[in-house]
Every structure is written in C-alpha cells, then in structure tokens.
Amino acid sequence: MTQQVLTITQINEYIRMKMDSDQLLSSLAVKGEISNYKLYPSGHHYFTLKDEAGALKCVMFKGNAVRLRFRPENGMKVIAMGKISVYPRDGAYQLYCTGLVMDGVGDLYAAFEQLKAKLAAQGLFDPNHKKPLPKYPGVIGIVTSSAGAAVHDMLRILRKRYPLTKVLLLPVRVQGAEAPGEIAAAIRYANYHQLADLLIVGRGGGSIEDLWAFNDEIVARAIYDSAIPVISAVGHEPDFTIADFVADVRAATPSNGAELAVPDQDALRQNLDGISAAMVTAISRQIKAARQHLDVLSGSAPLQSPEGYLLQQKKTLELLRNRLLSCQKQQISDKQQRYIALTAKLDAMSPLKVLTRGFAMAQKENNEIIRSVKDVDRGDVVNIRLRDGRFTAAVTDVKERAL
C-alpha cells in the first residue's frame, strides 16, 4: 500500500477545514489576560491571551476593531469572542476575534474610565477653567432633543422661575452614532454666533448606552472650548458622564439644570420686599432723627428770642474784645521794657561811650579802624575821632612796642 504524500499547504488547509467545521471552535468566548498587544497602522489588532498554564494568539481585524468602546492594554483581563482557525501560511492556529469585552466590567465602563483619565490628564476638568454662570441670563440655549420629555420639563421650569429670560432650542439627536457630532456642532454654532448667555446641554435618563453620546471626546472638547458657560444636565442623579466633568456646572437632572440656570422669581420678589421694607425702616429712622434734631433747634435760644440771643452774643463779643485789648497792652508794655533794657546794654557796650572818658579812635581814610601800628605806615593820613568831633593827622613816625 502506497502512503499518500501531502504538501504543507494541503496539511494546513486540511487542519483549517477541520477546525472551521468544528462547532465549538467556530463560535466561542475565551477568557484571559492580554499580553504583547500591538496596533498596526492598518487598523488590525494583534495580541496574545494567556492564563496560568497557556497562551493563545489572537487577531482582531479593523472591521471588528472599529466597534470597540475601549482600547485594549497589556495586563487587561478580557473575554474575547470569535472562532479558532489556522493561518495556512504559518501553519499556526489563532483566535480570530470579532468582539472584546472587559472581564468583570462592561466595555462601555472601561471606555468611560479611559477617556476620563485621558481628559483629566490634559486639564479638561481643571476647576480654574470653569466659568461662573450669569446671575440673570437674558438668553438661554438648550442643546437637546426636541422630541424628548426633558426639553418640556426645562421649558416649564424656566417659564415658571424666570419668565424674563428668552429660551432658544438647538435641537439635536442625543442618541446614536450621529449624536456626538450634532451636539458638538450645536455648541460651536451657539458660540460662533453668540446666540446665548448660557447653554444647557443634556437629555433625560436612560442606560449607559443611551447616554453614551455625552461620553464622547468630541462633545467634551466642544464644551471645554465654549466661551459661553455650559450646564451639563444628563440623565438622573446617579448618572455621571464625561460632559458632567468638563462642564462649568453639573446638574443632577435636566429639571435641575433649568433650576440652576435662572433665579426663582418668587425668591426675587421676597428679596425685593425685604429690601423695600428695610429701606422704609431706614428712611423712617432718618426722618425721626431729623425731627428730633429740629425740635432741639426750635427750642434753642436763638430761635426762642433772637434779640436776646444777639444781645448775649454782643456781650460775649465785648468781653472778648476787652480781653484782647488788655493782652495787647500788656504785650506792648513788656516789649517796651525789653527794648529799654537792651538799649541800655547796647549803649554801655558802644565804642562811642568810651570816647567820653578821654579816649580817641583812629581810622584810616576808608574809615577802617586802626587796631595795630602795623596797620599804618609813615606818611599815611588818619582820622582821629574824639568825644566832641574829629581831626585829620599825618603819620610821621611808627614805633612798635616790644611785648
């Protein structure tokens, strides 16, 4: 009996056909930990699933990978769906993955946490970037579905709380693949045309899949770039979306968003009534104080008896005048006495006083006093001043006395 000889390609094709016809291998879910993960420019994902005792090569082609809600990472525990077959060229079997979910958590939750961490690292949640809401908005833009119950609740609350504000509806889809682009476009449109003082972006409650448009990065960046303050009002109280973290204010529900957007007219009226009452009280207090002051003035002496008041003031003025004159006379007397004393001292120190006792004073022709024989030379003309006059003399001899 002659043994059949097969080529490598035939063997690989045979094994592939056997695997493809196996019911278990054609549709199964495999649990394991991702390792050696690589994303190629073609969009195909290649990785290995491993557990404590073995490993399985896996590939996810671009057509299936585009539906991933999260990006796979090494060390991530996942459940991979697909079929096991042989790659004939290499003769190696691998899992052709058609779907991938997190093991223990949903893929949407994983995608949410990954995007949240990414945007937080880039500063999109920074409290310093958040803008204060206008206290009395003139125009409020609502970015939501025109068909949902949420928009009617918001309109009702806005009309009830603050009917002075104008509401502009920017209708968009809030669910489905087209929703993120429409929401982001509406936010940018409102900013470009400066349509509103405040934006409310949101929708009513639903599952995480229903709310997923508000977890999209394009919506998050549109909110972050908005020059108009944004209130995120998505879902119910427990629901949190990426839009909530990026927005300037997060509302628990769409109705709560409307409440945060405008003041309550009843509260404003009460506040105005309180201010009005306080003003009346303050004015009454001022009038009472002014009336008391007027009573004091009306009872004063000048108003009771003007002539008597003027007479009293005249007496006071006369008294002050007499005191002023007395002080003036005393100061003049004191100054005169001081003048006399200083004159006597000056007279006693005067060089002319010495001349009365028989002394003479010699001066040069320029009236400079001669104090030493060194101040004159033979032939100089000097003036000699005596008690009763002066005469001129010529120097005929100069002798210096030895000390």
Backbone torsions as a table, in degrees:
resi	resn	phi	psi	omega
1	MET	NA	128.9	-177.3
2	THR	-89.8	126.3	179.0
3	GLN	-75.0	136.6	180.0
4	GLN	-73.0	134.5	178.9
5	VAL	-106.2	126.4	-177.6
6	LEU	-115.7	154.3	175.4
7	THR	-86.2	165.0	177.4
8	ILE	-59.0	-41.6	-178.2
9	THR	-62.9	-40.0	-179.9
10	GLN	-65.2	-42.7	178.5
11	ILE	-61.2	-47.7	-178.7
12	ASN	-63.1	-39.3	178.7
13	GLU	-66.6	-37.8	179.3
14	TYR	-63.4	-47.6	179.6
15	ILE	-62.9	-40.9	179.8
16	ARG	-60.7	-43.1	-180.0
17	MET	-63.6	-39.8	178.7
18	LYS	-62.6	-44.9	-179.1
19	MET	-67.4	-39.8	-177.9
20	ASP	-67.5	-28.1	-180.0
21	SER	-86.8	-8.3	179.7
22	ASP	-77.7	126.1	-174.7
23	GLN	-65.8	-38.6	-179.6
24	LEU	-67.2	-44.2	-175.2
25	LEU	-77.0	-17.7	-176.3
26	SER	-80.6	-18.3	178.7
27	SER	-155.6	101.6	-177.4
28	LEU	-147.3	165.6	175.7
29	ALA	-120.3	130.1	-175.8
30	VAL	-120.2	130.9	180.0
31	LYS	-102.6	135.2	178.6
32	GLY	-175.8	-176.4	-179.5
33	GLU	-107.2	134.6	-177.8
34	ILE	-76.0	136.2	171.6
35	SER	-144.6	162.3	179.4
36	ASN	54.1	38.1	-177.2
37	TYR	-72.6	132.9	178.4
38	LYS	-141.5	134.9	174.8
39	LEU	-112.1	117.8	-176.1
40	TYR	-91.2	158.2	179.3
41	PRO	-57.4	-24.2	178.7
42	SER	-68.5	-15.1	-177.4
43	GLY	96.1	-3.0	177.8
44	HIS	-81.9	144.5	178.6
45	HIS	-108.3	130.9	176.6
46	TYR	-123.4	133.8	179.7
47	PHE	-160.8	175.0	178.1
48	THR	-123.1	135.8	171.8
49	LEU	-99.6	134.6	-178.4
50	LYS	-138.2	156.3	169.5
51	ASP	-132.5	-160.5	-174.3
52	GLU	-65.5	-27.1	-171.8
53	ALA	-120.3	-6.3	-176.8
54	GLY	-160.0	178.2	-179.0
55	ALA	-143.4	153.2	-178.9
56	LEU	-139.6	123.6	177.2
57	LYS	-73.2	142.6	-176.8
58	CYS	-136.7	152.1	173.6
59	VAL	-139.5	138.2	173.2
60	MET	-125.4	115.4	-177.8
61	PHE	-75.9	161.7	-173.0
62	LYS	-54.8	-40.2	-177.3
63	GLY	-58.6	-34.6	176.6
64	ASN	-87.8	-32.7	-175.9
65	ALA	-66.3	-29.4	-177.9
66	VAL	-64.6	-18.0	-179.8
67	ARG	-88.6	-1.3	179.1
68	LEU	-66.1	136.2	177.4
69	ARG	-89.0	-14.9	-178.7
70	PHE	-138.5	166.3	178.0
71	ARG	-100.2	122.1	179.0
72	PRO	-61.4	149.3	178.9
73	GLU	-140.1	154.4	176.8
74	ASN	-60.7	138.3	179.5
75	GLY	89.3	-7.7	-178.7
76	MET	-79.0	132.2	177.8
77	LYS	-89.0	125.0	-173.8
78	VAL	-137.4	167.4	169.0
79	ILE	-117.8	121.1	-177.0
80	ALA	-106.3	130.6	176.8
81	MET	-104.5	145.6	178.9
82	GLY	160.2	-152.6	179.2
83	LYS	-134.5	155.2	177.3
84	ILE	-102.7	128.9	179.3
85	SER	-147.8	176.1	-178.3
86	VAL	-101.5	138.1	171.2
87	TYR	-90.1	104.5	-169.1
88	PRO	-58.0	-33.3	-175.8
89	ARG	-63.0	-39.1	-176.9
90	ASP	-101.5	-10.6	-178.3
91	GLY	67.0	24.8	-178.3
92	ALA	-115.7	138.8	177.6
93	TYR	-91.2	153.0	-179.1
94	GLN	-155.8	165.2	177.7
95	LEU	-90.7	119.8	174.7
96	TYR	-89.0	101.1	-168.8
97	CYS	-83.4	129.2	176.9
98	THR	-108.0	-14.7	179.1
99	GLY	-155.8	154.9	-176.6
100	LEU	-148.0	127.2	177.3
101	VAL	-131.2	156.2	176.5
102	MET	-69.1	142.1	177.8
103	ASP	-83.8	110.1	179.8
104	GLY	103.6	-27.6	175.6
105	VAL	-134.1	155.3	-179.2
106	GLY	-72.5	157.3	179.6
107	ASP	-68.2	-29.3	177.0
108	LEU	-66.5	-40.9	178.3
109	TYR	-64.4	-40.4	178.3
110	ALA	-63.5	-42.5	178.4
111	ALA	-63.3	-40.0	178.4
112	PHE	-59.7	-48.5	-178.2
113	GLU	-65.8	-37.8	179.2
114	GLN	-65.9	-46.0	179.7
115	LEU	-67.2	-38.6	178.5
116	LYS	-60.2	-45.4	178.6
117	ALA	-64.7	-39.8	-179.1
118	LYS	-64.6	-49.0	-177.2
119	LEU	-70.3	-33.3	176.9
120	ALA	-64.2	-41.0	178.8
121	ALA	-64.9	-28.7	180.0
122	GLN	-87.3	0.5	174.8
123	GLY	87.3	11.6	-177.6
124	LEU	-72.7	-14.2	178.3
125	PHE	-102.7	7.8	-174.3
126	ASP	-59.1	122.3	179.5
127	PRO	-60.2	-29.2	-179.0
128	ASN	-67.7	-19.0	-179.3
129	HIS	-85.9	-16.6	-174.3
130	LYS	-73.1	138.4	-175.6
131	LYS	-99.2	145.1	176.2
132	PRO	-71.4	149.2	178.3
133	LEU	-78.8	143.6	176.2
134	PRO	-64.1	140.4	-176.6
135	LYS	-69.9	-40.7	-179.6
136	TYR	-130.0	79.3	-176.2
137	PRO	-66.1	133.3	177.7
138	GLY	-79.7	-38.5	179.7
139	VAL	-133.2	131.1	176.9
140	ILE	-116.5	126.9	175.1
141	GLY	-98.0	131.8	179.0
142	ILE	-112.5	118.1	178.3
143	VAL	-101.6	101.4	-178.8
144	THR	-165.4	-177.8	177.9
145	SER	-77.0	137.3	178.7
146	SER	-76.8	-12.5	-175.9
147	ALA	-99.5	-10.5	-175.6
148	GLY	-81.2	162.3	177.7
149	ALA	-71.9	-23.9	-176.0
150	ALA	-61.4	-41.3	-176.9
151	VAL	-66.1	-36.5	179.4
152	HIS	-68.4	-38.6	176.7
153	ASP	-62.7	-43.7	-179.2
154	MET	-65.2	-42.7	179.4
155	LEU	-62.8	-41.8	-179.9
156	ARG	-62.5	-44.9	-178.3
157	ILE	-68.8	-40.6	179.8
158	LEU	-63.6	-41.7	178.7
159	ARG	-65.6	-38.2	-177.9
160	LYS	-72.3	-42.9	-174.3
161	ARG	-79.6	-40.5	-172.9
162	TYR	-151.2	79.0	-174.9
163	PRO	-67.6	-9.0	-179.8
164	LEU	-72.5	-22.2	-176.5
165	THR	-80.8	148.0	176.4
166	LYS	-97.2	135.7	-177.5
167	VAL	-111.1	129.4	178.8
168	LEU	-117.2	118.6	-179.9
169	LEU	-90.6	126.8	174.3
170	LEU	-110.6	89.9	-172.3
171	PRO	-70.9	133.5	178.6
172	VAL	-143.8	164.2	169.4
173	ARG	-79.6	138.3	-177.9
174	VAL	-113.7	11.4	-179.6
175	GLN	-152.6	141.9	179.4
176	GLY	106.7	174.4	-174.3
177	ALA	-65.5	-31.3	-177.1
178	GLU	-84.0	-13.1	-172.7
179	ALA	-61.6	-48.3	-177.6
180	PRO	-57.0	-43.0	179.9
181	GLY	-63.9	-39.4	-179.7
182	GLU	-68.9	-41.8	179.6
183	ILE	-62.7	-47.6	179.5
184	ALA	-62.4	-40.8	-179.5
185	ALA	-64.6	-39.1	179.7
186	ALA	-65.4	-39.9	178.1
187	ILE	-64.3	-45.6	179.9
188	ARG	-66.4	-36.9	179.4
189	TYR	-63.2	-44.8	179.3
190	ALA	-62.4	-37.7	178.8
191	ASN	-71.7	-42.0	-176.8
192	TYR	-62.5	-40.4	-178.2
193	HIS	-97.1	3.2	178.7
194	GLN	50.1	54.3	-173.0
195	LEU	-80.1	-21.5	-171.7
196	ALA	-146.2	163.1	173.4
197	ASP	-91.0	-18.6	-176.5
198	LEU	-154.9	143.0	177.1
199	LEU	-116.9	136.6	169.4
200	ILE	-111.7	119.8	-177.5
201	VAL	-116.6	121.8	179.8
202	GLY	175.5	-166.5	-179.8
203	ARG	-165.5	173.8	177.4
204	GLY	-75.3	-178.1	-175.3
205	GLY	-72.9	170.1	179.4
206	GLY	169.9	-172.9	178.5
207	SER	-75.3	172.6	178.6
208	ILE	-61.7	-32.1	176.3
209	GLU	-67.0	-39.6	-179.8
210	ASP	-65.2	-35.2	-176.7
211	LEU	-90.1	3.0	-167.8
212	TRP	-64.6	-25.3	-180.0
213	ALA	-59.5	-28.7	-178.4
214	PHE	-87.8	3.5	171.2
215	ASN	-105.6	12.0	-177.8
216	ASP	-86.8	141.3	-176.9
217	GLU	-63.7	-35.0	-178.2
218	ILE	-65.2	-36.1	176.9
219	VAL	-70.1	-41.8	179.4
220	ALA	-59.6	-43.7	-178.0
221	ARG	-71.7	-32.6	176.7
222	ALA	-65.4	-40.7	177.3
223	ILE	-65.5	-43.3	-178.9
224	TYR	-63.2	-38.0	-177.8
225	ASP	-80.8	-8.0	-175.2
226	SER	-69.0	127.4	173.8
227	ALA	-78.3	-20.4	176.3
228	ILE	-85.4	132.1	177.3
229	PRO	-57.7	143.3	-174.9
230	VAL	-123.8	131.5	169.2
231	ILE	-103.4	125.5	175.5
232	SER	-92.5	120.8	-177.2
233	ALA	-130.8	80.6	-172.2
234	VAL	-118.3	125.4	170.5
235	GLY	72.2	-146.7	-178.2
236	HIS	-108.1	179.8	-176.2
237	GLU	-52.9	-46.7	-177.2
238	PRO	-74.2	-15.9	-174.9
239	ASP	-75.5	131.1	173.8
240	PHE	-126.7	134.4	177.2
241	THR	-125.5	167.8	176.6
242	ILE	-59.8	-36.1	178.8
243	ALA	-58.6	-34.2	179.6
244	ASP	-63.5	-38.6	-177.3
245	PHE	-74.6	-30.6	-176.5
246	VAL	-84.9	-33.7	-174.1
247	ALA	-61.9	161.3	178.7
248	ASP	-69.3	-34.4	177.4
249	VAL	-141.4	137.6	176.9
250	ARG	-103.4	128.2	176.5
251	ALA	-103.9	145.6	-177.9
252	ALA	-68.3	-33.6	-179.4
253	THR	-145.5	167.2	173.8
254	PRO	-57.8	-39.4	178.4
255	SER	-63.4	-41.6	176.6
256	ASN	-64.5	-33.5	176.3
257	GLY	-61.5	-42.0	177.7
258	ALA	-65.1	-37.8	178.9
259	GLU	-65.9	-37.6	179.4
260	LEU	-73.5	-23.4	-173.0
261	ALA	-75.5	-32.0	-173.6
262	VAL	-133.6	156.1	174.3
263	PRO	-75.9	164.2	178.8
264	ASP	-90.2	123.3	-176.7
265	GLN	-62.9	-32.5	177.7
266	ASP	-65.3	-42.2	177.6
267	ALA	-65.9	-37.8	177.7
268	LEU	-63.5	-42.0	178.7
269	ARG	-63.3	-43.1	178.2
270	GLN	-62.1	-40.0	178.8
271	ASN	-64.6	-42.8	178.2
272	LEU	-65.0	-39.9	176.8
273	ASP	-61.6	-40.8	178.0
274	GLY	-64.1	-42.2	178.8
275	ILE	-65.2	-40.7	179.1
276	SER	-62.5	-43.8	178.8
277	ALA	-63.0	-40.3	179.0
278	ALA	-64.8	-38.4	178.3
279	MET	-65.4	-42.6	178.4
280	VAL	-60.6	-43.7	179.4
281	THR	-62.4	-43.9	-179.0
282	ALA	-65.2	-42.7	179.6
283	ILE	-66.3	-40.6	177.6
284	SER	-61.5	-40.1	178.5
285	ARG	-64.3	-40.3	178.9
286	GLN	-66.3	-42.1	178.9
287	ILE	-62.9	-41.9	179.7
288	LYS	-62.7	-43.8	179.5
289	ALA	-65.1	-39.4	179.3
290	ALA	-66.8	-37.5	179.1
291	ARG	-65.7	-41.6	177.7
292	GLN	-62.7	-40.8	178.5
293	HIS	-64.4	-38.3	178.1
294	LEU	-64.7	-40.0	177.2
295	ASP	-61.5	-41.6	178.7
296	VAL	-62.9	-43.8	-179.2
297	LEU	-66.4	-40.8	-178.5
298	SER	-66.1	-24.8	178.2
299	GLY	-90.6	1.6	-178.2
300	SER	-76.0	160.4	-176.7
301	ALA	-59.7	-42.7	-178.1
302	PRO	-59.3	-36.7	-178.6
303	LEU	-84.5	-29.7	178.4
304	GLN	-71.0	-42.9	-179.0
305	SER	-145.4	86.6	-178.2
306	PRO	-57.3	-41.2	-179.0
307	GLU	-65.8	-43.7	178.0
308	GLY	-61.8	-40.2	179.3
309	TYR	-63.7	-43.0	178.3
310	LEU	-64.4	-38.6	178.3
311	LEU	-63.6	-42.5	178.7
312	GLN	-63.0	-41.6	178.3
313	GLN	-66.1	-34.7	177.8
314	LYS	-64.1	-43.0	177.9
315	LYS	-62.0	-42.6	178.6
316	THR	-62.0	-42.5	179.2
317	LEU	-63.7	-40.0	178.8
318	GLU	-64.7	-40.8	178.1
319	LEU	-62.1	-44.3	178.7
320	LEU	-63.9	-37.3	178.9
321	ARG	-63.1	-45.5	-179.8
322	ASN	-63.0	-41.3	178.7
323	ARG	-63.8	-38.8	179.7
324	LEU	-65.7	-43.1	178.7
325	LEU	-64.2	-41.3	179.7
326	SER	-61.8	-44.5	179.1
327	CYS	-64.1	-39.3	-180.0
328	GLN	-63.1	-45.3	179.1
329	LYS	-62.6	-41.2	-178.7
330	GLN	-64.6	-41.2	179.1
331	GLN	-65.9	-39.5	178.5
332	ILE	-64.3	-40.9	178.9
333	SER	-63.2	-44.0	179.6
334	ASP	-62.6	-41.2	179.8
335	LYS	-65.8	-38.3	179.0
336	GLN	-64.2	-44.1	178.9
337	GLN	-61.7	-40.4	179.3
338	ARG	-67.1	-39.0	178.8
339	TYR	-61.7	-44.2	-179.7
340	ILE	-61.9	-44.0	-178.3
341	ALA	-64.4	-43.3	-179.4
342	LEU	-68.4	-34.7	178.2
343	THR	-64.2	-40.6	179.6
344	ALA	-64.2	-42.3	178.7
345	LYS	-64.6	-42.3	-179.4
346	LEU	-65.2	-38.8	179.5
347	ASP	-66.1	-37.5	-179.8
348	ALA	-67.8	-30.7	-178.4
349	MET	-91.0	-2.6	-176.8
350	SER	-69.0	134.9	177.3
351	PRO	-64.0	-24.7	179.0
352	LEU	-67.9	-28.4	178.4
353	LYS	-63.1	-33.8	-179.4
354	VAL	-66.3	-33.3	-176.7
355	LEU	-63.8	-26.1	179.9
356	THR	-70.0	-16.6	180.0
357	ARG	-96.1	15.9	174.3
358	GLY	99.2	3.6	178.3
359	PHE	-87.6	160.1	178.5
360	ALA	-125.3	158.8	-179.9
361	MET	-124.5	124.2	-178.6
362	ALA	-98.8	136.5	179.8
363	GLN	-135.1	149.2	173.0
364	LYS	-73.9	177.7	-178.6
365	GLU	-64.3	-25.2	177.5
366	ASN	-89.8	14.8	177.8
367	ASN	70.4	12.8	175.4
368	GLU	-75.0	130.9	-178.2
369	ILE	-69.2	136.1	178.5
370	ILE	-92.9	116.5	-177.1
371	ARG	-106.5	-15.8	-176.8
372	SER	-146.7	154.9	177.1
373	VAL	-64.0	-16.7	-179.8
374	LYS	-75.1	-13.9	-178.3
375	ASP	-80.5	-7.7	-177.5
376	VAL	-130.6	158.8	174.1
377	ASP	-126.7	163.2	177.2
378	ARG	-60.1	132.8	179.7
379	GLY	97.7	-13.1	178.5
380	ASP	-67.0	149.3	176.1
381	VAL	-100.3	129.1	-178.7
382	VAL	-126.5	154.8	176.3
383	ASN	-104.6	131.3	179.5
384	ILE	-110.1	121.5	-178.7
385	ARG	-107.2	128.5	179.7
386	LEU	-115.1	-175.8	-178.3
387	ARG	-62.5	-37.9	-172.8
388	ASP	-113.2	14.0	177.4
389	GLY	160.0	-161.1	-179.6
390	ARG	-144.9	161.5	172.8
391	PHE	-146.2	165.1	-178.5
392	THR	-108.3	140.9	-178.9
393	ALA	-138.7	158.4	177.2
394	ALA	-108.6	141.5	-179.5
395	VAL	-83.1	118.5	179.9
396	THR	-102.9	-21.1	-178.5
397	ASP	-153.4	146.0	179.2
398	VAL	-129.4	118.3	178.2
399	LYS	-125.6	130.2	-179.4
400	GLU	-100.2	127.8	-178.7
401	ARG	-80.4	133.6	178.8
402	ALA	-71.7	135.6	178.5
403	LEU	-84.7	NA	NA
